[in-house]
Amino acid sequence: MSRIVFRNARLFDSAEATLKPHATVVVEDEKIEAVSFSSPPMPALHDDQVFDLDGRVLLPGLIDAHVHVTATVSDFFQLTLIPQSLITAQTKDVLDAMLSRGFTTVRDAGGADSGLVRAVENGHFAGPRLYIAGRAISQTGGHGDPRPEFFQGMRCVCCGALGLLGHVADGVPAVRRAVREEIRNGAHHIKVMAGGGVSTPNDPLDGTQFSIEEMRAIVEEARAAKTYVMAHAYSPEAIQRAVQCGVRSIEHGNLIDENTARMMVDHDACLVPTLSTYAAITRRGKALGWSDAMLHKTAIVTDQGLHALKIAQDAGVKIGLGTDLLGDMMVDQLEELTLRERVMSPAQILRSATAVNAGIMGLAGQVGEIVPGAFADLLVLDGNPLDGLALLQDEKKRLAVMKGGRFHVNRLPCAS
């Protein structure tokens, strides 16, 4: 297979969050073979496929660190009534669309299984690299328990699609077994519901879930399997409990305060805000049948989202990028970048969506960077994203999306 060479690029260095001119990037098979900066560029071999980017921007493929690729509808109980085979068929389009937007790696926060991972790896589905939590660990009545009120005859959520997103467990032995079961089933990381959520009407946002003993057992089991825990949490108390127990990344975190942010820095914990999901729910939630209680909670976290982001940034918390979009709202995935521009610079946001997310996921040097030995996951833009990230939302400006050395989108001028 001939090499692919990109010349005359402005390369986004995700470690330094800067653009570097006169870049040449050589791709061989699925990896980046070489990166150089010189004018004129280094010579190509006679059978190389060469693309002259003429100063266009070359980014590492984007990473979304909080997705639910199988949440093909926004109502979790309605989702449980859909046959799993149909959900899988719908997920094929979800994955394809994410890759087309430039997301070459995603971290699923509950719902996707090892079969979907294999479907992407084996080429049955076009999609990003998929790293999964399996089912999120939830206490009875917690954010991952989708049963409606008064389902008294159902003692578990293990039947059919009812257990697609959540694994309900109570007590230290049960949560240990739950983590071991998700690892056995191919989970790359563990998701725990450490507090209430927006999409479940009866658990308060500022509530805590799981005891300290249960949470520590969950983290201990994940570490024994050489992986880590991500925690759904909004309130300072829920965040602090999770961080003290050894959770690596806090998801959402909209109600964080300064003391909690400093604690996260002390414990080297990361924050993955998900502003786009609240914006999408605000626009569409009522039409989708979300209850007044759920919409009220959405309003609370929406009002605090940017403030929380600023608190975390000022404290020096490592900030990743996630979206947490559900169903038809997934089309708004790239809005996560533009929503943050009131608090963060475009360069900082792109760094969150590349190098920082790679570090959170334990994938530094493999994805999120354009360096020799990394996967050739690349995005070519016609314009400068550091002038404004709305550029990425323009499909015509996304000239190429490459994953593992293969073009998924290619609108570049013909190669020489």
Summary of the structure (lengths in Angstrom):
residues: 416
radius of gyration: 21.2
end to end distance: 15.8
largest distance: 72.8
contacts: 1527
relative contact order: 0.16
helix: 37%
strand: 22%
